Amino acid sequence: MFSLVYDIDGRELNDVFWWFKSVAEMKKVITDDDLIALVSDEVFQPTVIWKFGDVQVTCGTLGLSTATVKLIADVGT
């Protein structure tokens, strides 16, 4: 048997608790997997390095289909 231990507080704890209450209203039984998913979604978010800027797609029957994606560096990191 294992123990679920997460060190969260402040806003993150409030967010996780709010999501927990909304899931608990819909389900009779909350499993460890549900708790792990809740904490993972709220606390362990990846660091944003790039942001989506623009996309251009060219396609048709006569030429090679291409897609160009513009990524913008996140200057806040």
N, C-alpha and C positions, 0 to 999 in steps of 0.2 A: 504494500500500500504506500502511496506517496502523498505528499502534502502540497497544497497549492499556496504559495507564499509570494505576494507581490508587495513591493515597497512603493506605494503611491499615496499621495495626499493632495490637499488643495483642490484646485479646479479639476484635475484628472480624476480624483476620487469622486467628486460630485458628478462628473460626466458618466463615469462607469456605473455609479449607483442609479442614475436616472435611466440609463439603458437597461440595467438589471430589472428595475421596476417595470419597464415597458415589456420586457420579455416575460417576466413573471406573470403579468396580466394575461398573456396569450397561452402560456404553457402551464400544465399542472406540475411538472417535475423539471427542475433546473439541474442539468448534469454538469460534471466537471468540464466537459467539452464546451458547454455553453459559456461557462465562466472564463475559460481560456480564450474563447473567441471574443468575448466582451472586452477583456483586458488587452488583448492583442490589438483589437481595432482602435482602442482609445489611447493606449499608452505607447505602444511600440510602433509608432508611425515612422516610415523611412524619412530620412533627411532629403529635402527637395534640393536637387542640384540643377536640374533643367526644368524649364517651363515650356509648354507648347505655344509656339508663336503663330504658325500659319501652315497651311498645306495646299499643295497644288497637284492635281492629278490630271494626266493626259492619257486618254485611251481611245481606241478605235480599231477598225479592222485593217487599216493600211500600214500602221507603224507599230513601233515598240511601245507598249504601255509603260509609263513612268509615273513615279510619285516623288515629290520633293517636300520635305518637312523642314520647317524652320524651328529650331530650338533656341531658347533664350537662356543664358546663364543666370541663375538666381544669385543676384549680388548680395543677398542677405545672409549667405552662408560663408 
